Amino acid sequence: MAEPSKIMSMNYDNSSSLVFINTLEAQEGLQKEFKISKLDNPNRIYFDIENSVLIGEKQQLVFDKSNIKEIRLSQFTTNPDVVRCVITFEEGFDTNKVKILYLNGNIIVRCAVPQITNDYFNIMYDDNPQNLAYSSIAVNSQAIKKIPIDINTGEKSSANVIADIEKAFENSTLNNSDGKSYESTISIDLSSALKLRTKYYINGIHIKNNGFLVNGLGQISTTKMFKLEDPKRAVIDLPNTFVDKNLRNKEIKLCSDGSCKDTVKIGQFEYNKARVVVTSDNAEKYIPVFAADAQSLFFINSDKLKHTDLVSNVANINKAFVRKIDSKTNELILSFTGPVVHSILRQDENLAIYLFNVRSYNEQDLIKTFNNTYYKPFTLSLLPQIGVRGTLKLNKTDIVKIEQSIDGKAIKITIQQGIPDRQEEKVITKKSATKGKVVIDPGHGGSDYGAIREGINEKDITLDVSQRVASILKSKGYKVAMTRDNDTFVSLEDRVNFSENETPEIFVSIHVNSAVATDPRGIETHYYHDYSNDLAKTVHSHLIKEIDTKDRGLFKSKFYVINHTTVPAILVEMGFISNDEERAELISDKRKQKTAKAIAEGIIDYCKSQSK
Ligand SMILES: [Zn+2]
């Protein structure tokens, strides 16, 4: 008898019409057909997966807004090894509709025919990373209840995997290379951690064909690739992704035969974001290729690319649909005869999609479909030895989203037309300011504590210093308006609206910095629009002269309050609460007064220079 198949975890898609039972790896011996047994009171079905073992715990999910009420997966017997899945439906649900199929290492239970809606697609790529926040994808409309489950004493190997994921969530074990701090604990629902909260879990990197394959559990999504110099690197971030701790930050050579010096490194960049860095003199040549099941990602030097390295199955273009969503948004769905292997290259003014296992399409049909639509300029071309490339000219500000259907047989390309950069500049124009009037914006407040260390809150320091700045300015004859003058919550939008109504000469936001590491210290001054640069320079130089700490310099940062303010606006980070020494100084009367004096004098200097 073949080795038992290892059943890993359960997952469901956002439409609640599909349930996935994932195997640890695609196993030859895994049963591909299943017998469904029906039971009444409650209305339920069950089916057995023969010769299989459930890795880790019994799993149970309870749904709130679905025809499915509950799914249970458990080791039914151990001699022989049988895993049983029981699905309970709402009363009256027709269980004859339930179908089970085997696809790419997943057993998929189809409880209803999924519609071609957003729920049917997984996001593979998005220009707007906010759309990939795990809260919006991983647990969507359904409320998942946690049910206490006994730990299966038999098989322990997935306990390690779960422990690793838990560790990945704890920022204490992470190098947060963005220098920002994150919530110290995030709870994980162990019964569903692998799939529901963990969008993608990277547990393997394999060097292949002078490229590398990133392997894992869950579904991959990516953001725009970017390039760095000295040394030349190609960087791609994977949101909602955890990297096995044994794989993190290891430099791996891509040419084992020494024919190139290219290397790859994968790190846990933020608590739910992985970063893949390829260092190569040909960094610009590396492209990400998505497997049809969206569970692995292949990076390869496009010069060395041949479709035969990637795929054996052929998937031709079947049909195309174009739909106008609103005046700015259009979508194109390409459907294929089989699961398609593709790559997305989003450049500033161009989008290229490579379809590696497509050998043919009906050009006349496509021309007809695209005609008189937004996608009319979308051109397809057959590339020998590669497949089909589709290209479309875009504006830099257009927002591209690419999704692939769960069965891998459809790709949706949604493009939201952005505002061309020139117009964006026009929208933001300086309003006539009230001379000698200053808006001071103490960071955070009320339920928003800002950074917290050792019981010290950013919101208290910012208010204290802001009040001191206000009082110095008033004593010199300036009018001062404060976005908050006590410990209350004010949204970023309200801060901007307040300032816009006040029409001050300038806007100054006051904050305290923080980092995960305890050694960073010093002062930063941030501005965004060029018309705020002089103000930033003037205030910053006063701060650096007055206070004995590190000069971390000026930053052009797109912070909400300084981006949306139409008068010169800056944000001062007056020191690090995360540095023990600097924190002690920041709460001292002496440092607060010195900081306030420097900011006020910088403001006065700047305003005087403007009235000359
Ligand atoms: Zn802050």
Residues whose N, C-alpha, C, O or C-beta is under 5 A from the ligand:
A	BS01	ZN	G443 G450 H511 V512
